Amino acid sequence: MARDPGRVLIFDTTLRDGEQSPGASLNLEEKLAIAQQLARLGVDIIEAGFPFASPGDFNAVQRIADSVGTPDGPTICGLARAAAGDIKACADAVAPAARKRIHTFIATSDIHLEHKLRKSRAEVLAITAEMVEYARSLVDDVEFSCEDAGRSDPAFMYEVIEAAIRAGATTINIPDTVGYATPAEFGELIAGINAHVPNIDQAVISVHGHNDLGLAVANFLEAVKNGARQLECTINGIGERAGNASLEELVMALHVRRSYFNPFLGRAVESTEPLTAVRTEEITKTSRLVSNLTGMAVQPNKAIVGANAFAHESGIHQDGVLKHRLTYEIIDARTVGLADNRISLGKLSGRSAFRARLEELGYALSREDLDDAFARFKELADRKREITDRDLEAIVSEQVQQQGDGSYTLRRVQVSCGTGLQPTATVTLTDADGAELTEAAIGTGPVDAVCQALNRLAQVPNELVEFSVKSVTEGIDAMGEVTIRLRQNGVLYSGHAADTDIVVAAAQAFVNALNRLIAGNRSVPLHPQKAPLPVLGDLPLPERPRV
């Protein structure tokens, strides 16, 4: 593989690092929906998960590799620690993909070596060479990451990178694991690797970074100027702590400022050839899909995809935009797929038109799921005068969120409240065996009463730490989206639902969160960066072919 692919590769890690956002865990159907939309978006690589973490993670990566990893689709990648068991599980999970990658990593900073790995530099160097060689014996495309590169001794890191490339790594990733670097420092780090690693021309330089200081996107753009040709990012910038570098911000920065970045890629300033392969008109749709399925709302002033990103309140700005949009807008909203889509779907619309519109929005449902979603659509059409794409997204995101987590199903909810009345709720659930369970409770308000009744039925200890409501569209008949987060033993579990009745939406969101909490108690997946690395001598390498 040539060092420079001729453009900037977009490596999307929404389904791996993004899912590590507190409370943002996704089920299989949700992961598949996002992966399919990422393929439509045109990302080059999808990091689908950490297969060794749990059977659920393994199955999700394998299903994505099978359904999305087509010959004309993206490379499907799995994460693996530098351990034989992780790497073998990763290879098996991504095997169905036409283009597959193993992404293995080990820390190189002295603070990680001493306090987390408890290994010497010589041991880390040996593990790197052996594990990369093993990964390369299983797939042709291997990425190696120096975890905590930003705090690593450069001389030692150069040595590790050289060994990884010699062992077969085709991409070298440089992570700012704790989001500590500034743009100038990060650019110098990439420049130093280019200058001091003798075989760096045999690999693509990649960067991964967190946004703890709000500098991740700036750091990545500086890295591009210094030779990085792969950017690891997430939709809406979701991820651990303050999140990851935001895909939409990076792609649009490279798009809008193409003439500035062209020379750094050896192109003429005036070249109009895109710097990435991303289809920018799919950005807004992808952002909404990820927001809906994770329950993580996008802040209104978020660049590119926020509700206010193309809004103008100032009279001076409004006057200028009306006269010529370029006076106060550097991006045409249509470039990122932002349009006020009013669809002609209503009570008389058929399944074919409904299914076709859902597929355009990024959802590919099974026949049974489509039937359920279509029934919900018909029900909504009876209650709502005008249905928009946002309404459809709300319907189907709730539908796919309930797949695979069904310990309980909400059947009925009824509340009584008002001035001088004690808010009371009666709730009926169906359990996994099909038995109906009913409970009533009082609360400080109708939603609190519903939550109290649901907790009595489920009898699962938890703490409600977030309850948020937002309107999907305008008007008195608007769908309301509810997000609820429950905490148990320090772990967050989110639930998301939408309905024209906010109390019903709250009940369904609470049930979705409870189901995830119950499912999470059955098996706690490993965290790739926090789980201890197995001792190499304790894990014999699986038999591998001669190369």
CORNOR-V498941 format. One record per backbone hydrogen bond with DSSP energy under -1.0 kcal/mol. NH is the residue of the N-H (numbers start at 1). CO is the residue of the C=O. Records with the same first field share a line. If there is no record, write none. Layout:
BEGIN
NH: CO ; CO
END
This chain:
BEGIN
8: 275
9: 229
11: 231
12: 45
13: 233
17: 13
18: 13
20: 17
21: 18
24: 21
31: 27
32: 28
33: 29
34: 30
35: 31
36: 32
37: 33
38: 34
39: 35
40: 36
41: 37
42: 38
43: 38
44: 10
45: 10
46: 75
47: 12
48: 46 ; 77
53: 50
58: 54
59: 55
60: 56
61: 57
62: 58
63: 59
64: 60
65: 61
66: 62
67: 63
68: 64
69: 64
70: 68
73: 70
75: 44
76: 99
77: 46
78: 101
79: 49
80: 103
82: 105
83: 81
87: 83
88: 84
89: 85
90: 86
91: 87
92: 88
93: 89
94: 90
97: 94
98: 69
101: 76
102: 141
103: 78
104: 143
105: 80
106: 145
108: 147
113: 109
114: 110
115: 111
116: 112
117: 112
118: 113
119: 113
124: 120
125: 121
126: 122
127: 123
128: 124
129: 125
130: 126
131: 127
132: 128
133: 129
134: 130
135: 131
136: 132
137: 133
138: 135
139: 135
143: 102
144: 171
145: 104
146: 173
147: 106 ; 145
149: 146
150: 175
151: 148
152: 149
157: 153
158: 154
159: 155
160: 156
161: 157
162: 158
163: 159
164: 160
165: 161
166: 162
167: 163
168: 165
169: 164
170: 142
171: 142
172: 204
173: 144
174: 206
176: 208
177: 175
179: 176
186: 182
187: 183
188: 184
189: 185
190: 186
191: 187
192: 188
193: 189
194: 190
195: 191
196: 192
197: 193
200: 197
202: 199
203: 200
204: 170
206: 172
207: 230
208: 174
210: 176
211: 243
214: 211
219: 215
220: 216
221: 217
222: 218
223: 219
224: 220
225: 221
227: 224
228: 223
229: 205
230: 205
231: 9
232: 207
233: 11
234: 245
237: 234
238: 235
243: 240
245: 209
247: 234
250: 246
251: 247
252: 248
253: 249
254: 250
255: 251
256: 252
257: 253
261: 257
262: 258
265: 262
266: 263
267: 262
271: 268
279: 41
280: 278
282: 279
283: 280
284: 336
286: 282
287: 283
288: 284
289: 285
290: 286
291: 287
292: 288
293: 289
294: 290
295: 291
302: 299
305: 303
306: 302
308: 300
309: 306
311: 308
318: 314
319: 315
320: 316
321: 317
322: 318
323: 319
324: 320
327: 324
328: 325
329: 325
335: 332
337: 334
338: 333
341: 339
345: 343
349: 346
354: 350
355: 351
356: 352
357: 353
358: 354
359: 355
360: 356
361: 357
362: 359
363: 358
370: 366
371: 367
372: 368
373: 369
374: 370
375: 371
376: 372
377: 373
378: 374
379: 375
380: 376
381: 377
382: 378
383: 380
384: 380
389: 341
392: 388
393: 389
394: 390
395: 391
396: 392
397: 393
398: 394
399: 395
400: 396
401: 397
402: 398
403: 400
407: 405
409: 430
411: 428
412: 428
414: 426
416: 424
421: 418
424: 416
425: 441
426: 414
427: 439
428: 412
429: 437
430: 409
431: 435
434: 431
437: 429
439: 427
441: 425
443: 423
449: 445
450: 446
451: 447
452: 448
453: 449
454: 450
455: 451
456: 452
457: 453
458: 454
459: 455
463: 487
465: 485
466: 485
468: 483
470: 481
472: 479
478: 475
480: 499
481: 470
482: 497
483: 468
484: 495
485: 466
486: 493
487: 463
488: 491
491: 488
493: 486
495: 484
497: 482
499: 480
505: 501
506: 502
507: 503
508: 504
509: 505
510: 506
511: 507
512: 508
513: 509
514: 510
515: 511
516: 512
517: 513
518: 514
519: 515
520: 516
521: 517
526: 53
531: 527
538: 535
539: 536
END
